[in-house]
Amino acid sequence: MKVIICGAGQVGWQIARHLSGEHNDVTVVDNNPELVRVATDTLDVQGIAGFASYPDVLDRAGARDADMIIAATHSDEVNMVVCQVAHSVFSVQRKIARLRSKNYTDAIYSDLYRRDHLPIDVVISPEQEVAVAAMQRLSAPAAFDIETFMEGKAQLLGIHVDEDCPVVNTPLRQLTDLFSTLRAQVVGVRRDNNLFAPEPGDQLFTGDSCYVFCHVDDVSRTIEVFGKTEKRQDRLVLVGGGNVGLEVAKALEAQTVRTRVKVIERDRKCAERAAEGLERTIVLNGDGLDRSLMSEAGIERADAMLAVTDDDKTNLLAAVRAKAQGCPFVIALINDPTLVPLTAHLGIDAYINPRATTVSSILRHIRYGRVRQVYSIGDAEAEVIEAQVLSTSPISGQTIREIDFPEGVLVGGVVKNGEMKRPTGDLRIEDGDVIAMFAMASDVPEVERLLQVSIEYF
């Protein structure tokens, strides 16, 4: 398949990395020649330096015979024009745009814009994606990462292994014996910043971060097994009242269970806009790093604090400040993946990477057929892939024990006849089953072969 990616920033680069690694014909377009050079030097892609909205630039990129165009530049307006030109001039079949402004997204989903007038097939809103991710983090405060799979039947939990974890230094195969009724599976472990798929004889050590795939009904028990406790989030402080903070605050207000929320926003105009857009939330105008203002917001009594400004360092420092003032659970929005390892050292409980959530959302929307969901872990180091098994698949009719999985692939769960099953060795995979697998990035092509699908698009 031929794909044009407009925008060679972190989101565009990650999408190009995924698609080129799956043997697609990918061309990256950006007006920054250096970003184009980095993409072409590090990935198996072609590159065009120029303005993505210009018809002649898209023509040089191969738009006349492209199957899909993904507009992920930093400008909403450019992304919309790219889709319009791709549709009107080159008749590109599939068009995806990343749009940040809620004014645009609201209009596109209303009757004001018909597809003929603004031909965008899929709109990705980073702010909405981050708001969803934030709500998921708050729903399981003991986890640093969380994602839902199998139509709500399963969740992937990222859990830090602390000194008081009851299962520390215990081989994973013994966990299966100790908790035989627990529908949970450790599918990934990060140790010393290295992510890997563990073997049954591997142990969890203090300082590890593990990814656990579990039945949604067993989430609370799984968290208890790892020595964590759950607590309702009744009082929250949000540092940052911009687009992301406003989306999160609105989502909190929309909950049936009332949560007391206070927002701290440094920019006065932005704070006024947030105050006008919210009903029950108190908005304070000031610096989120100001100790006295944090106290005024009630950080000492808050159950959680979310730092969601557009500056990573401010978010990290605000989270550290909140923790120092007694807030038990802090979440930081981090755009730069190289800063993520610092969170554990700084005592930050969870983080949200908006670029990772955007990449995962785009991958979910462009893949189709038997692959139902894809979630990117870390800096595109691994994926959790949910797919329906075909009768012609090499794994169909075999037990999990009989399947020759690569070392970097583990089964997280299987849905049979609408019921999620724990992936034991004697569980037989059959036509129509839905399977979720953790796969290191280098093993994704082998997962495609086992499913007998190239992870297809649109």
N, C-alpha and C positions, 0 to 999 in steps of 0.2 A: 504494500500500500504506500502511496506517495503522500507525505504530510509536510505542510509548511508551518513552521512555528515562528510567529512574529514576536520578538522580544527574547533576548539572550541573557536576561537576568537569571536569578537563582531558580525561579519557577520554570522559565523557558528552558534553561539548561537541564534541569531535572527531568522534565517531560521528554526532551530530546534524548537524554541518556536512556530512559526507559524504552522509548520507541525504536531508537537505533539499535539497542541491544536485542531487540526482538525482530531484527532483520527487516525493518521498514526503510523505505527511501525517504530520508528526512533532510529538509533544508531549513536552516535557521537564518532569520532576517533580523538585523538590528542596525540602528543608525550609528552605533558605537563600534568602529572597526576592531577595537581591542577585544570586546566581548565576543565578536564573531570569530576572531582569531583563536581565542581560548577554546571556544566550542569546537572548531574544526581541528584544533591540535589534540584535544583530549577525547573527542568522540568521533564515531564513524558517521559524520554528517557533512553536508555541503553548507557553505555559508555565503550570504550576500550582505554586503554593507550598504545600507540605504534606508530611506524612510518607508516603513512597511505599508503605509497607506497610499503610496504612489503606484499607479497602475504599471508603470514601466519596471519598477522594482519587483513587484509581484510577478510580472511576466518573466523577468530574468530568473526568478526563483522557481519557475515551472508551474505557475498557477493554471495554465491552460489544460494541463492533464493531472492536476492534483485531486486527490480524493477527499482531503480534509485540510482545513486551515484552522489553527489555534492562535487567537490573538491574545497575547499575554504581555503586552508592553505596559509601561507604567502609566499610560494615559487612557482613560475611559473613551475619550473622543476618538483617539487613534484606533483603538480596538473596534469601535463601532463602524468607523469608516472602512477599516480593513475588511470586515464582514460584508459591508455593502458593496465594495468594489469586487470582492471575490465572487459575490452572487451576481451582480449586474453585468460585469465585464467578462468574467471567466467561468461563470456557471459552476462554481465549486459546490459539490453536493452537501458537504457537512461543514458547519461553521460554529466555532466555540469562542466565546469572548469572556474575558475576565473583566468585570465591572465593579468598581468600588462604590460609586455614588448610589445611595438608596433612591435618589430621585430618578435615576435611569432604570434601576431594576424594578421599581414600583411601576413605572410607566410601561416598560416592556411586558410585564405580566398582566397589564390591564388592557382594555380595549382601545387605548389611545394609539398603540402601535400594533399593526397587524404584521404578519410575517412578510407580506409583500412589500411593506413600507420599510421595515427594519429587519432584514433576514438574518436573525441569529437563532440557531437551533438550540443551543445550550448556553445559559448565562451562569457564570461562576462568580459568586460574591464572596470575596475573602472575609469581609466583616461578618456576614451571616455564618460562614463556615467556622470562624473563630468563636462566635457566640455559641454555636452548637457544641463545639469542643469544650468551651468553658463550662457550660451547663453539665456536660458529661463528667468533667473533672470534679465538679461540686457534688454530683450525685454519688461519687465514690471517693471521698476525700483521702482514703488510705492508699489510693493508687495514683501514680504519677502520670499514667497514660491509660486511656480507655477508648474502646471502639466497639460498636455493636455489629453483630453478624447474624446471618441466618434468620432474617426477618424478625429480629428481636429475641430469638431463642438463645443466643449466646453472646458473650462479651469477651474481648481481649483486655486483660488487665496488666498494667505495668506496675510491679511492686518492688520496692527497695527491701533488701534483706538486711535487717538490723541485728545488733548483738543479742537482743532478747527474742529473736525469731525462734520458735520451737523446733523448726525443721532444719536449722542450720547444721551443716556437717552430716546430713543424712542423704544417702544415695537416693536418687529419684525413684528407682524401682521399689524401694521400701515405702515411699509415700503412697504408692498404689496399693500396697498391702495394708498399710496403716489406715488409710481412708478409702476403703473399697467401694463405698457408695457415693463418693464425691466425684461429680462429673467435671473434673478439671484436669488440665494437662499443661505442664511446663514445656513451652515450645521454643523459647529463646532465653539466653542468658547473656548479659553484658558484664564482662569482668575486665578491669583495667582498660576500659574504653574499647574493648574488643567484643563484638557481638558474635555469638555462635549458637548453633542448634545442639543442645546437650544430648548425651547418650544416657541410657538407663543407669549406668554405674557412676555418672557424674554427681558431685555433691554441690550444694549451695553454700557459699561462704559469706561471712559478714562483709558488707560492702558491695556485694553483687546486686544487680538489678535484673529481675526476671520478668518474662512475659508469660502470662498464664491464660490459656483459652478455657473458658468454663461456661457451663449452663447458666442462664440468667437467674434461675432459682437458687443456684449454689454460690452466687457472688458473695453474699454475707459470710457464709461458712468458709469459703476460700480465703477471704481476708482474715478471718479469725485464725485459720490454720497457720498463716504467716505472722501471727502475733500482732495484728493490727486491730484497731477498734474503730467503729463507725459512730459518727456523731452528726446530728442534724445541724444544718447551717442556718441558724435563725438570724444572725446579725453578720452583715458583710460590709466591707469597705472596698470601694473600687477606686484605684488611682488611675486617672485617665478618663476624660469624658468626651473623647472624640468619637469617630464613627464606630470603632470597636466597642468602646465603653458604653456608648448609648445603646447599641444592639444588645449587649449583655444585660444592661439595666432593664431594658424593656422586656427581655426574656424572663428576668427574675420577677418583674411586676406581673407578668402574665401567668405565673404559677398559681395553682389553686391554693397551695400552702403559702401563707404570707411570710415574706422575708423582709427584714428591715435593712435597707441599703442606703449607704451614704457614698456619694461620689466626690472625689477631689480632682479638680481640673485647674491647671495653671493659667490657661488662656481665658481671659474674661468673656470674649465673644463666644467661644466654644462652650464655656460654662453656662452662659445665658441660653444658648441653643439647647443644651442638654436639659436645663431646668424647664424650658418650655415644652420639651418633648416627653417629659416624664410626669407622672401623676403623684405617686406616693414617695418618690425618692428625693432625699435631701441632697442638694448640690452645693459644695463648698468651693469657692474660688481661691486658689492658692497653690503653693508648691507641695507636692506629695512627699518630698523629702524633709519637710519641716516637721520637727518633732512635736511642737506645740499644736500644729494643725492636725497631725495624726491623732493626738490625744483628744482634740476637739471632735474629731470624727468618731471617737470611741474605739480606737484600735485595741486598747487594753481589754475591752469586753467583747470584741468581735470574735466570731467563730472562724472567719476566713477573710483573707485579703487577696484581691486580684489586682496586679499591676499591668495595665494594658495600654500604656502610652505608646507613641511611635518611636521611642528611644530605648533600645535594649538595656543600656547601662542604667538609665533611670529606673527601669522596671526591676533590674537586679538589686539596685541599692534600696529602692522602696520596699522590696520584699524582705531584705535583710533588716531594714529599720523596723518594719512591722513585727518581725520575729523577735527582735531585741526588746520591743516594747510589750511583748507578751501575747501576740496573736499566735494561736497554735498551728494554723494552716495557711500557707502562703503560696500563691501561684504567680508566675511571671510569664509575660508574653516575650518570646525570644525569636527574633528573625534570623540572627546569625547562628547557624548550627554549631560553629566552633566554640560558642559560649556555653552550650548545653552542659558539657562536663563540669562546669563550675558550679552548677546548681547544687550538687550533692555536697561539695565542700563548703558552700555558703549556707547550708541548712534550708534551702528552698525545697518545699515538698513536691511541687509539680510545676510543669512548664507547658506552654502551648507554642508550637512552631507554626505560624500562619502559612508559611510557604509549604510546609509538609502537608497541612490540611488541604491547601489549595491543590497541590499536586495529586493527592489521593482522590479528591473530588473530581478533578479532570479525568483521571484514569478510570474512575467508576463510570463516567458519562460517555467515554469514547469506546470502552470495551463492551461487547455485546455477546449475544448467543448464550453459550453454556457458562461462561464466566460471569458471575453475578456481582462480585464485589472484589475490590483490591484495596489494601491498606498499606501504605508505605511506612516503614519503620526506620527511625533514625535518619541519617543523611543518605537516604536511598540505599541503605545497607541490606535490607531484607524486605519481603512483602508477605502479607497474609492474603492468600487467594482463596476465594470461595467460588466453587463451580459445581455444576450438575454433571454427574457421570453419564457418559454415553455408553450404549451397548457395545460399540466398537472400540471403546477405550481399552488399552492394555491392562488397566487395573480392574476392569469390570469382571466379576465372577471370582476374584481372588480375595483371600483374607489379607488383612493388613500385614501379617507376618510374612506372607508369601511375596509381597510386592517389593521390588528392588529399588527402594528409595535412595537417592543420594544422601551423603552424610549431612548436608545442609538443609534437609527437608524433614519436617515432622508433621504428622496429622494432628490437628487440634480437636476436631469433632466431626461427626457424621450425622446427618439427618436422614432417618428412614421412616417413610410413611408419616411424615410430619412430626416425628419425635427425635430429639437429639440424643445420640448415643455417645458414650465414652469410647475412644478409639483403642480398644483392647486388641491384642494380637490375633485373636480368633474371630474378630468381627469381619464379616464378608461384605465387600463393596459390590453393589449391584447397580444395574441400569436404573437411572432415575434418582439415585441417592444424591444428596448434596454433601460435598466434602469441603472442609476448610483446612488448608495446609500453610504452615510457616515455611518459607523458602528463602535462603540466602540469595542475594541478587544474581550470583553466578549460576545458581541452580534453577532459575526460573525457566530457561528453555527446556530443561528436562521435565519440569512440571507440566509444561505444555504438551510434551510428547506423551507423558503418562495419561493426561486427560484427553489426548488426541484432538487437541484444538490448538491452533496458534491463537494466542490471546488476541482475538479479533476485534475489529473496530466498526462502529456505527452500523 
